[in-house]
């Protein structure tokens, strides 16, 4: 009986450890994807930014009216590899993972405004890719 109990505890512990390790690995991979986006954006680097997105990813927002574009095309248009001169702060506010899906909230703070990005991320062929982005531009006064 004692051997069965020890075996059962060992199996449960190994299962929990394996699941936790898989979550950590997914979280690390998602953070890598998000960092491709943030680094590419801050450095005005289309090649790095593109690594974060699925080719069919969308970007949607509301300015004067609703807008929707291919995320890669919309974000990389005009990028020339010259980093922004002003100080830009970036941060990952949150990441939520459920199986092969995830969402993340990011903030990219420029001197007079902040982009608040909400990313939807899928694990596609063992790679985490942003499949959609919606955002809000928050002025300093908000």
C-alpha positions in Angstrom: 0.0 0.0 0.0 2.8 2.4 0.9 4.5 1.7 -2.5 1.3 2.4 -4.3 0.9 5.7 -2.5 4.4 6.8 -3.2 4.1 5.8 -6.8 0.8 7.8 -7.1 2.3 10.9 -5.5 5.3 10.6 -7.8 3.1 10.4 -10.9 1.0 13.3 -9.8 4.0 15.4 -9.0 5.6 14.6 -12.4 2.3 15.5 -14.2 2.0 18.8 -12.4 5.7 19.6 -13.1 5.4 18.7 -16.8 2.3 20.8 -17.2 3.9 23.7 -15.4 7.0 23.4 -17.5 5.0 23.4 -20.7 3.1 26.5 -19.6 6.4 28.2 -18.8 7.8 27.2 -22.1 4.7 28.6 -23.9 4.9 31.8 -21.8 8.5 32.2 -22.7 7.7 31.6 -26.4 4.9 34.1 -26.3 7.2 36.7 -24.7 9.7 36.1 -27.5 6.9 36.8 -30.0 5.9 39.9 -28.2 9.5 41.1 -28.0 9.9 40.7 -31.8 6.9 43.1 -32.1 8.1 45.6 -29.5 11.8 45.5 -30.7 10.7 45.9 -34.3 8.4 48.7 -33.5 10.9 50.7 -31.4 13.8 50.1 -33.9 11.6 50.8 -36.9 12.7 47.4 -38.1 10.2 45.6 -40.4 12.1 42.3 -40.5 12.1 41.8 -36.8 8.5 43.0 -36.3 7.2 40.7 -39.1 8.6 37.6 -37.1 5.8 38.3 -34.5 2.9 38.0 -36.9 1.0 35.4 -38.8 0.9 36.5 -42.5 -2.9 37.0 -42.4 -2.9 38.9 -39.1 -5.2 41.8 -38.9 -4.9 45.2 -37.1 -8.1 47.0 -36.2 -8.8 50.3 -34.5 -11.2 53.2 -34.3 -10.0 56.7 -35.3 -12.7 58.9 -36.8 -14.2 55.6 -37.9 -13.5 51.8 -37.9 -10.3 50.8 -39.7 -9.0 47.3 -40.5 -5.8 46.4 -42.4 -3.3 43.5 -42.7 -1.2 44.0 -39.6 2.2 43.4 -41.3 1.4 45.8 -44.1 0.0 48.4 -41.9 2.8 48.3 -39.3 5.8 48.0 -41.7 4.7 50.6 -44.2 7.4 53.3 -44.2 9.8 51.4 -41.8 13.4 52.1 -42.8 15.4 50.6 -39.9 16.1 53.9 -38.3 15.2 53.7 -34.6 13.0 56.4 -33.1 15.0 59.3 -31.7 12.7 59.9 -28.8 12.7 57.7 -25.7 10.1 54.9 -26.0 9.1 52.7 -23.1 7.5 49.4 -23.6 5.9 46.9 -21.3 3.9 43.7 -21.3 1.0 44.4 -19.0 -0.5 40.9 -19.0 -0.5 37.6 -20.8 -3.2 35.0 -20.6 -2.8 31.5 -22.0 -5.5 28.8 -22.6 -4.2 25.8 -24.5 -3.0 27.0 -27.9 -4.5 30.4 -27.6 -3.3 33.5 -25.7 -4.0 37.2 -25.3 -1.7 40.0 -24.2 -2.0 43.6 -23.3 1.0 45.8 -24.1 1.9 49.5 -23.7 4.2 51.5 -25.9 4.8 54.9 -24.4 6.0 57.7 -26.6 6.7 61.2 -25.1 3.1 62.5 -25.7 0.9 59.4 -26.0 0.8 55.7 -25.4 -0.4 52.9 -27.6 -2.4 50.3 -25.6 -2.3 47.1 -27.7 -4.4 44.0 -27.2 -3.0 41.0 -29.1 -4.6 37.7 -29.9 -2.0 35.0 -30.3 -2.3 31.4 -31.6 0.1 28.5 -31.5 0.4 27.7 -35.2 2.6 24.8 -36.2 4.3 25.0 -32.8 5.1 28.7 -33.1 3.2 31.5 -31.3 2.1 34.1 -33.8 0.0 37.3 -33.3 -3.1 36.8 -35.4 -4.9 40.0 -34.5 -4.1 43.4 -32.9 -6.5 46.0 -31.7 -5.3 49.2 -30.1 -6.2 52.5 -28.5 -4.1 55.6 -28.6 -4.1 57.2 -25.1 -3.1 60.8 -24.9 -1.0 61.9 -21.8 -4.0 63.7 -20.4 -6.1 60.4 -20.1 
